[in-house]
Amino acid sequence: MSVYLAWSSSPIAQGVAGPWVEVRSLAPGLAALESDASLSRVYHELKWSLPEDTALMVATLHDRPKLKGLSPGSTTWLRDRLPAATGEATGEATGEHEREGGQ
């Protein structure tokens, strides 16, 4: 099962029909989709569900993204479906160096 991140200039309805198990609204116009379908199929099904002049971007997520301020439950939903990014499980990518002004 893959997780896709979709951004659209129009709202993406949480219950929109398509080749996915679930659509999770993360923010206005931003959604995560869980699907066995290919990137192309997910993109086209979303495109056909939106008004014709709507901007759309769909990408496959391979690791948990860093995020803040999205809809409640978004972090848990993504954590349940995606592995930690390289270095995240051991705390190597905490950003402490950057926060302290390091290069």
PyRosetta script that sets phi, psi and omega in degrees:
from pyrosetta import init, pose_from_sequence

init()
pose = pose_from_sequence("MSVYLAWSSSPIAQGVAGPWVEVRSLAPGLAALESDASLSRVYHELKWSLPEDTALMVATLHDRPKLKGLSPGSTTWLRDRLPAATGEATGEATGEHEREGGQ")
pose.set_psi(1, 135.5)
pose.set_omega(1, 178.9)
pose.set_phi(2, -107.8)
pose.set_psi(2, 157.2)
pose.set_omega(2, 173.7)
pose.set_phi(3, -116.8)
pose.set_psi(3, 129.7)
pose.set_omega(3, 179.8)
pose.set_phi(4, -115.1)
pose.set_psi(4, 145.5)
pose.set_omega(4, 174.1)
pose.set_phi(5, -108.1)
pose.set_psi(5, 126.5)
pose.set_omega(5, -178.6)
pose.set_phi(6, -123.5)
pose.set_psi(6, 134.2)
pose.set_omega(6, 173.1)
pose.set_phi(7, -120.7)
pose.set_psi(7, 138.8)
pose.set_omega(7, 179.4)
pose.set_phi(8, -142.5)
pose.set_psi(8, 148.4)
pose.set_omega(8, 176.3)
pose.set_phi(9, -75.8)
pose.set_psi(9, -8.9)
pose.set_omega(9, 173.1)
pose.set_phi(10, -115.0)
pose.set_psi(10, 154.8)
pose.set_omega(10, 178.4)
pose.set_phi(11, -60.2)
pose.set_psi(11, 143.0)
pose.set_omega(11, 174.6)
pose.set_phi(12, -102.8)
pose.set_psi(12, 114.4)
pose.set_omega(12, -176.8)
pose.set_phi(13, -66.8)
pose.set_psi(13, 134.3)
pose.set_omega(13, -179.3)
pose.set_phi(14, -60.3)
pose.set_psi(14, -33.2)
pose.set_omega(14, -177.9)
pose.set_phi(15, -98.0)
pose.set_psi(15, 15.7)
pose.set_omega(15, -177.6)
pose.set_phi(16, -60.1)
pose.set_psi(16, 134.3)
pose.set_omega(16, -179.6)
pose.set_phi(17, -75.0)
pose.set_psi(17, 142.9)
pose.set_omega(17, 178.1)
pose.set_phi(18, 175.3)
pose.set_psi(18, -175.0)
pose.set_omega(18, -176.6)
pose.set_phi(19, -82.9)
pose.set_psi(19, 48.8)
pose.set_omega(19, -178.9)
pose.set_phi(20, -132.0)
pose.set_psi(20, 158.2)
pose.set_omega(20, 177.7)
pose.set_phi(21, -80.7)
pose.set_psi(21, -39.3)
pose.set_omega(21, -176.2)
pose.set_phi(22, -154.8)
pose.set_psi(22, 145.6)
pose.set_omega(22, 170.3)
pose.set_phi(23, -115.4)
pose.set_psi(23, 125.9)
pose.set_omega(23, -179.6)
pose.set_phi(24, -114.5)
pose.set_psi(24, 115.5)
pose.set_omega(24, 177.4)
pose.set_phi(25, -73.3)
pose.set_psi(25, 122.7)
pose.set_omega(25, -179.2)
pose.set_phi(26, -98.8)
pose.set_psi(26, -32.8)
pose.set_omega(26, -179.1)
pose.set_phi(27, -169.5)
pose.set_psi(27, 167.5)
pose.set_omega(27, 178.0)
pose.set_phi(28, -53.9)
pose.set_psi(28, 121.1)
pose.set_omega(28, 179.6)
pose.set_phi(29, 79.6)
pose.set_psi(29, -0.2)
pose.set_omega(29, -178.2)
pose.set_phi(30, -122.1)
pose.set_psi(30, 127.6)
pose.set_omega(30, -178.0)
pose.set_phi(31, -143.2)
pose.set_psi(31, 154.8)
pose.set_omega(31, 171.1)
pose.set_phi(32, -111.9)
pose.set_psi(32, 139.5)
pose.set_omega(32, -178.9)
pose.set_phi(33, -127.0)
pose.set_psi(33, 136.2)
pose.set_omega(33, 176.2)
pose.set_phi(34, -105.3)
pose.set_psi(34, 122.6)
pose.set_omega(34, -174.5)
pose.set_phi(35, -155.8)
pose.set_psi(35, 152.0)
pose.set_omega(35, 170.4)
pose.set_phi(36, -89.4)
pose.set_psi(36, -8.5)
pose.set_omega(36, -177.0)
pose.set_phi(37, -75.8)
pose.set_psi(37, 162.5)
pose.set_omega(37, 179.2)
pose.set_phi(38, -71.9)
pose.set_psi(38, 162.5)
pose.set_omega(38, 175.5)
pose.set_phi(39, -55.4)
pose.set_psi(39, -44.3)
pose.set_omega(39, -179.4)
pose.set_phi(40, -60.4)
pose.set_psi(40, -44.9)
pose.set_omega(40, -178.8)
pose.set_phi(41, -66.1)
pose.set_psi(41, -43.3)
pose.set_omega(41, 178.6)
pose.set_phi(42, -61.5)
pose.set_psi(42, -46.2)
pose.set_omega(42, 178.8)
pose.set_phi(43, -56.9)
pose.set_psi(43, -50.6)
pose.set_omega(43, -176.1)
pose.set_phi(44, -66.4)
pose.set_psi(44, -39.8)
pose.set_omega(44, 178.2)
pose.set_phi(45, -63.8)
pose.set_psi(45, -40.6)
pose.set_omega(45, 176.1)
pose.set_phi(46, -65.7)
pose.set_psi(46, -45.0)
pose.set_omega(46, -179.6)
pose.set_phi(47, -56.1)
pose.set_psi(47, -45.1)
pose.set_omega(47, -177.9)
pose.set_phi(48, -69.9)
pose.set_psi(48, -20.1)
pose.set_omega(48, 180.0)
pose.set_phi(49, -87.5)
pose.set_psi(49, -9.1)
pose.set_omega(49, -176.1)
pose.set_phi(50, -106.7)
pose.set_psi(50, 160.2)
pose.set_omega(50, 174.6)
pose.set_phi(51, -56.1)
pose.set_psi(51, 148.8)
pose.set_omega(51, -171.6)
pose.set_phi(52, -56.5)
pose.set_psi(52, -37.2)
pose.set_omega(52, -175.3)
pose.set_phi(53, -91.4)
pose.set_psi(53, 17.5)
pose.set_omega(53, -176.2)
pose.set_phi(54, -82.1)
pose.set_psi(54, 133.1)
pose.set_omega(54, 172.7)
pose.set_phi(55, -73.3)
pose.set_psi(55, 144.9)
pose.set_omega(55, -177.7)
pose.set_phi(56, -150.7)
pose.set_psi(56, 137.9)
pose.set_omega(56, 173.0)
pose.set_phi(57, -135.9)
pose.set_psi(57, 134.9)
pose.set_omega(57, 177.1)
pose.set_phi(58, -132.9)
pose.set_psi(58, 132.8)
pose.set_omega(58, 179.1)
pose.set_phi(59, -138.6)
pose.set_psi(59, 150.1)
pose.set_omega(59, 175.7)
pose.set_phi(60, -81.1)
pose.set_psi(60, 133.9)
pose.set_omega(60, 173.2)
pose.set_phi(61, -97.8)
pose.set_psi(61, 127.6)
pose.set_omega(61, 179.6)
pose.set_phi(62, -103.4)
pose.set_psi(62, -26.9)
pose.set_omega(62, 179.8)
pose.set_phi(63, -130.9)
pose.set_psi(63, 165.3)
pose.set_omega(63, 175.7)
pose.set_phi(64, -65.4)
pose.set_psi(64, 126.3)
pose.set_omega(64, 176.5)
pose.set_phi(65, -78.6)
pose.set_psi(65, 160.0)
pose.set_omega(65, 170.5)
pose.set_phi(66, -84.2)
pose.set_psi(66, 136.6)
pose.set_omega(66, -177.6)
pose.set_phi(67, -152.5)
pose.set_psi(67, 159.4)
pose.set_omega(67, -179.9)
pose.set_phi(68, -155.5)
pose.set_psi(68, 141.1)
pose.set_omega(68, 171.8)
pose.set_phi(69, 76.3)
pose.set_psi(69, 17.8)
pose.set_omega(69, 178.7)
pose.set_phi(70, -91.3)
pose.set_psi(70, 178.4)
pose.set_omega(70, -177.8)
pose.set_phi(71, -53.4)
pose.set_psi(71, 143.7)
pose.set_omega(71, 177.9)
pose.set_phi(72, -54.1)
pose.set_psi(72, 137.1)
pose.set_omega(72, 179.2)
pose.set_phi(73, 90.3)
pose.set_psi(73, -8.3)
pose.set_omega(73, -177.7)
pose.set_phi(74, -61.7)
pose.set_psi(74, -44.9)
pose.set_omega(74, -179.2)
pose.set_phi(75, -61.9)
pose.set_psi(75, -45.9)
pose.set_omega(75, 179.6)
pose.set_phi(76, -63.2)
pose.set_psi(76, -43.6)
pose.set_omega(76, -179.7)
pose.set_phi(77, -58.5)
pose.set_psi(77, -46.1)
pose.set_omega(77, -179.9)
pose.set_phi(78, -70.2)
pose.set_psi(78, -40.6)
pose.set_omega(78, 179.3)
pose.set_phi(79, -60.7)
pose.set_psi(79, -36.0)
pose.set_omega(79, 180.0)
pose.set_phi(80, -70.5)
pose.set_psi(80, -15.7)
pose.set_omega(80, -173.6)
pose.set_phi(81, -117.8)
pose.set_psi(81, -15.6)
pose.set_omega(81, -174.0)
pose.set_phi(82, -128.1)
pose.set_psi(82, 146.0)
pose.set_omega(82, 176.7)
pose.set_phi(83, -74.8)
pose.set_psi(83, 158.9)
pose.set_omega(83, 175.7)
pose.set_phi(84, -63.9)
pose.set_psi(84, 147.6)
pose.set_omega(84, 175.9)
pose.set_phi(85, -65.6)
pose.set_psi(85, 154.3)
pose.set_omega(85, 178.9)
pose.set_phi(86, -52.8)
pose.set_psi(86, 128.7)
pose.set_omega(86, 179.7)
pose.set_phi(87, 91.1)
pose.set_psi(87, -19.3)
pose.set_omega(87, -177.8)
pose.set_phi(88, -70.2)
pose.set_psi(88, -39.7)
pose.set_omega(88, -176.0)
pose.set_phi(89, -64.4)
pose.set_psi(89, -30.3)
pose.set_omega(89, -178.4)
pose.set_phi(90, -98.8)
pose.set_psi(90, -3.2)
pose.set_omega(90, 179.3)
pose.set_phi(91, 83.0)
pose.set_psi(91, 9.2)
pose.set_omega(91, -178.4)
pose.set_phi(92, -65.5)
pose.set_psi(92, -26.8)
pose.set_omega(92, -175.0)
pose.set_phi(93, -108.5)
pose.set_psi(93, 49.3)
pose.set_omega(93, -176.2)
pose.set_phi(94, -79.8)
pose.set_psi(94, -21.3)
pose.set_omega(94, 179.4)
pose.set_phi(95, 85.8)
pose.set_psi(95, 5.9)
pose.set_omega(95, -179.2)
pose.set_phi(96, -57.3)
pose.set_psi(96, -41.4)
pose.set_omega(96, -178.7)
pose.set_phi(97, -60.7)
pose.set_psi(97, -44.6)
pose.set_omega(97, -179.1)
pose.set_phi(98, -66.9)
pose.set_psi(98, -40.1)
pose.set_omega(98, -178.5)
pose.set_phi(99, -66.3)
pose.set_psi(99, -27.8)
pose.set_omega(99, -179.6)
pose.set_phi(100, -88.3)
pose.set_psi(100, 6.9)
pose.set_omega(100, 177.2)
pose.set_phi(101, 89.7)
pose.set_psi(101, 9.8)
pose.set_omega(101, 179.7)
pose.set_phi(102, -73.9)
pose.set_psi(102, 165.3)
pose.set_omega(102, -179.7)
pose.set_phi(103, -97.1)
pose.dump_pdb("model.pdb")
